[in-house]
């Protein structure tokens, strides 16, 4: 059997293994608020996951895949020795897969983005040296890992406090919900259209003027408001007597909004993390196959679709432990708190993805959940869980770097 066939088989195995790990960890993490708060039932969350994860992977991840493939190390230095780059990318895939699978076993939410990019940087420094790393690009990505969780935390904190002031702390919370929820629906619909409809049009070579983009997003927001108000009437018209019963109905209304924010968060994950996971696969195939993978759209779609299938299987088979950690262990989540967290996280991740930055959806959502917890006071947060999560983020890069070095020399010795 030729080396090329073996390498392709290993690439397929590592790519599927990594996608499975993403489903068991990252993807389970971003669905944790919806499940932990019981805002969305299992059937609804599966439908949302299957549809919007695929849409995000196919329609939103092109910039991220390009960043991971070419923007981390100077691959031109390996033009005369492409097999070295292939071994390095294989090692990065396998190292990330092993670490994410291990963390998932213990229910620790780790970042795929940290693992992949840390592995690639480690390989570049090991083989080519410091000068081969695109440090400006790394600096931008590193800043996004700090800024995005902090931004999501601040946004979630503000949204929850505003919601509490204008709805929850009033004497008639249900009446206030009827008044203000259309504004929430409009904003969610506006953001959903920006990240789905408008991006989808670009893939069909339809370039719109910014004013046209705003008009389409506004129309979608209005459509969501109209349809949402019709569906929310079932909740509004339920009988109630006292404040507690009103509060329960308000939670149900926000659980309905949670469906839309979950769609946005799943789409954002598909656009960001599946593309991050498949970037090294595309790089390997580019050098192993005779034709250019970069311009073979059909092959790119197949790779992204396989990544999507692996994520779905990982979520369904092994995602329970991470869901328990993020969905309930950090802080107690209700539909209102979960809505504020996912809305803030989805907005932050989508903005970063549009700029081509492989931001970590895991870190961003955890930051948003912390923001909601802080809005209720530091005592509402389990600091021990938060400490463990932060430690896992910090040790991800050195661990995957060491594993990448071990696997690289193993592959090099095997094929040489």
N, C-alpha and C positions, 0 to 999 in steps of 0.2 A: 504494500500500500504506500502511495507517494506521501511525501511530507505535506503537500497542499491539502490532500483529502483529510489527513489527520488533523491539521490545523483548523480546517473548516468545521470538522466534527467537534473539536474542542471549543471553538468559538460558539457554535450553536448550543453546546452544553452549558458553557459559562454564561452566555446571554440569557438562557432560559432560567438557570439557577439564580442569577441576579434579579431577573424580573420577578421570580417567585418570592425572593427575599424582600423586594420592594413592596409587593402586595401584602406580605405578612407583617411588614413594619411600617414603612412610610404611608402606604395607602390606608392601612388600618388606623394609623394615627389621625389622618385627616377626616376619617369618618367617625372617630371616637366621640366628638361632642354630640352628634346627632343620635348616636346609639346610647351613649351614657346618660343623656338627658331624657331619653325615651320620647324625643320629639318626632321621630320617624320610625315606623315599624320596619321589620326585617324585609318584607316584600318590597316596600318603597325604596329602601336603601340599596337593595340589589339592583333594581331597575335603574335607579340613578347612577349607580356605579358602572353598570354595563354600558349605558348609553353615553354618558358625559366623559368617562375616562377615554373611550374610543375617539370621541370627537376631539378631545384635547390633544391626544397623541397624533391624530392625523392632520388636524387643522392648525394647531397652535405651537408645535414644538420645533419648527424648522430652524429658528435662530439659536435655540439652545443646543441642538445637535451640532450645528456649525461651530459654536463656541467650544464645546467639549472636544470636537474632532480636531480643530486647527488652532484654537486660541490659547491653549495652555502651554505647550512646548513648541519649539521651532523644529517641525518635522523635516524641513528642508535639509537639515544636517545629516539626516539618515537616508538620503536619496540613493546613495550607493550601497547601503546596507539595510534595505527595507525589512529584512527578516528580523533585525534587532527591534524595530518598532513593533512588528507583529508580536514578538515574544513579550515585549513590555506591555502592550495593550491586553494580551491574554492574561498576563500576571495581574494587571490592575483589575480586570473583570473578576478573576478568581478570588483575589484578596478581598475585594469589596463584598463578594457573595458570601465568603466564609464569615466575615465579621458581622454582616447584617443578619445572617442566619443564626449566629451565636447570640447576638443581642435579642433577636426575636424570641429565642427559646426562654430567655430570662425576662421577657416582657419589657425590655428597655427600648424606648423610641430613639433610634439613632438616625443620622442624616445620610441618605444616599449621596447627596451632593458633596458633602464633606469627604465621604469614603472614596468616591470616584476621582474627584479632583485631587485629593491628597495622594492617592495612588499614582496618578499620572505625573504629578509634580515629583514624587519620590523617585519614580522611574527616570524622569528626565535628569534629575540631579545625579542619580547613580551612574547613568551611562554617558551623559553629555556634559554635565557640569552646570554651575549656576547660570552661565551666560545663555544657556539654551532655553531658559524659562521666560515666558512673556510676563514679566513681573508687573507691568501696568495692568494687564488683564487680571492677573491673580489678585492684585491690590483692589481692583473694582469688585471682584467676587467676594473677597474677604470683607470688604466694607459692607457689602449687601448682607452678609451673614450676621453682622452686628446691627446695621441700621434697620433691616426688615423686621426682625423680632421686636426691636424697641418701638418701631413705628406701629406695628400691629398692636403692641401692648397699649400704647398711648391712644390709638384709635378705638380699641375695644373699651378701654377705661372711659373715654369720653362718651361713646355711644351708650354704654350701660348707665352712666350717671345721668345723661340727658333723658333716657328712657325712664329711669327711676323718678326723675323730677317731674316730667310732663305727664306720666301715666301711672306708675306704680304707687307713688306717694300721695296721690290725690284721693279725695273722698269717694269719687265715682270712677274707678280705673277703667271699667268697661266702656263708659261713655267717652272717656279720653282716648281709649284705644280706637274706637270707631272714628274719632276725629283725626288722629295722627297716623294710623296705620297706612292709609293711602300714600302718604309721603314715603314711608318705608318701602312700600311696594314699588313705587316709582323708581326710587334709587336702585333697588335690587334689579328691577327690570332693565334700567339704563345700563348698569354694569354688565349684566348678562348679555345684552345685545352687543355691547362693545367687544366682549371677548369671544363671542360665538358667531353672530351674524356677520359682523364687519370683517372679522378674520377669515371667515369662510368665503366671502366674496373675493377676497384677495387671492385665494387659491384658484379661483376661476378667472383670474386676470382681469377682474373688475376693480379698477381703481377709482375711488370716490373722492370728491372734494371734502375737506374737513367739515364744511357746513352740512354737506349731505350726510356725513357720518353722524353728526349730532342730530339731524332730523330723523334718521332711521332709529337711533338709540332712543330719542324722545318718543317716537311712535310706539316702539316696543315697550317702553316704560308705561305709557298710557294704556296699552293693551293689557299689560300685567295688572295694572290698577283696576281696570274694568272687570277682568276675569276673576281677580282676587277678591274684589268686593262681593261679587256674586256668590263665590264659594264660601266666603266668610259669613254670609247671612245665616247659614246653618248654625254657626256658633253664636252669633249675636242674638238670634231669636230664641235661644235656649232659656228656659225659666231660671231666675235667680232671685234670692231674697236678700242676702247680706253681703258684706264686703268680701268675705272669704270665698263665697261662690262666684262673685265677680272676678276675683283674682284668678281662680281656676280657669274661667273662660278666657281671660286675657292670655294665660299661659298656652291654652289651646290655639289661640289665634297666632301667637308667635311660633308655635310648633308648625303651623301651616307655612309661615314665612321661612322657617328653617329648611323646608324642602327646596326653596329657590336658592338659598345661600349654600346648601349642600351641593346643588348642581354646579354652582360657580366654583366651589372649592375643588370638587372632583375634576371639573374641566381644567382648572389651573394645575392640578397635580398631573393630569395626563399630558398637558402641554409642557410641563417642566421636567418632571422626574423620569417619565418614560424616554424622553429625548436624551436626558442625561445618561441613562443606563445604556441606550443603544449607540451613543456616540463612539465608544471604543470598538463596538462591533462593526460599525460602518468603516472606521479607519482600517481595521484588519482586512475586511473584504475588498477595500479599495486597493490594497497592495497584493492580495493573494489572487484575486480575479483579474483577468486580462483587460476587461472593459472598465470604464470609470463608473464606480458606484455612485459617485456624487451626482451624476446626471441621469441615472437610471431611476426614474420616479417609481416605476412598478416595484423594483427591488426595495427601495426605501419604504414604500408602503407595506410590503411584506414584513420587513424587519420591525417596523413600528407596531404592526398588528400582532406579530408574535410576542413582542414585549408586552402588549396589552393583555394577551391571553395568559401569559405567565403571571402578571400582576393579579388578574382576577382569581387565578387558582390559589396563589399565595394568600390572598385575603380570605378566601372561603375556607381554606384548610388550616391556617396557622395564625390568624390575626387576632384571636381572642385575647391573648395576654396583653398585647400592646393597647388594645381597646380599653381593657380594664384600667391600665395605668393612666392613660391620658384622659379617658372619658369620665373617670370618677375619682382617681386617687389624688390628683393635683389639687383640685377644689371641687366642691359639690356643684354640679351643673343642673340647671333647669332649662326648659326651652328658651326662655328669654336670655339667660346668660349664654347659652350655646349659640343662639342667633347672633348676639353681639360679637362673640369670639370668631365665629366662622365668617361673618360678614367682613370684619376687619382683616382677617387673614387672607381671604380670597382677594380682596381689593389690593392688598400689598403684594401678593404673589403675582397677580395678573399684571400689575404695573411693572414689576421687575422683569417678568417674562417678556413683555413687550419691548423692553430695552435690551433683551438678549443676555440678561444676567441669570445664571443658574442658581437662583436663590433656593434655600432649603424650605420646602413646604412644612416639614416637621418642626423646624425651629420657629418659623413664623407663627404657626398655629399654637405652639406651646407659649410663645410670647403673648399672643392674644388671650389665651386662657389665663395667664398670669395677670394680665391687665384687668380682666373681669374679676378675678379673685381679689386683687388689690383694691378694687372699687368697693369691696365689702370689708376691707381691713386685712392686715397682714395675718391675723389669726385664722382667716378663712382658707389659707394656703398651707398645704403640707410641705414644709420646707425640706424635710428629709427626702421626699420624692423629687422635689425640684433640684436639690443638690446632686442626687444620683443621675438625673437627666443631664445636667450641665457637665458633670464629670465624664459621662459617656460621649458627649460632643467633643470635649477636649482631647480625649484619648483616641478618638476615631482616627485622626490623621496619622499620629505616630504608629499606631497598630497596623493600619492598612499599608503604611509606608514600609514597615519591616516585612510584612507578609508579601508585598509586591516584590521586594528584593529577593526573598527566598524563592518565590515561584518563578521569577525571571531567570535566575541562574539554573533552576530546575529545568525549565523549558529550553534554555540555551544548551544545556548539557544533553538533553534528550534528543534534540534535533541536529546538533552538531556532530 
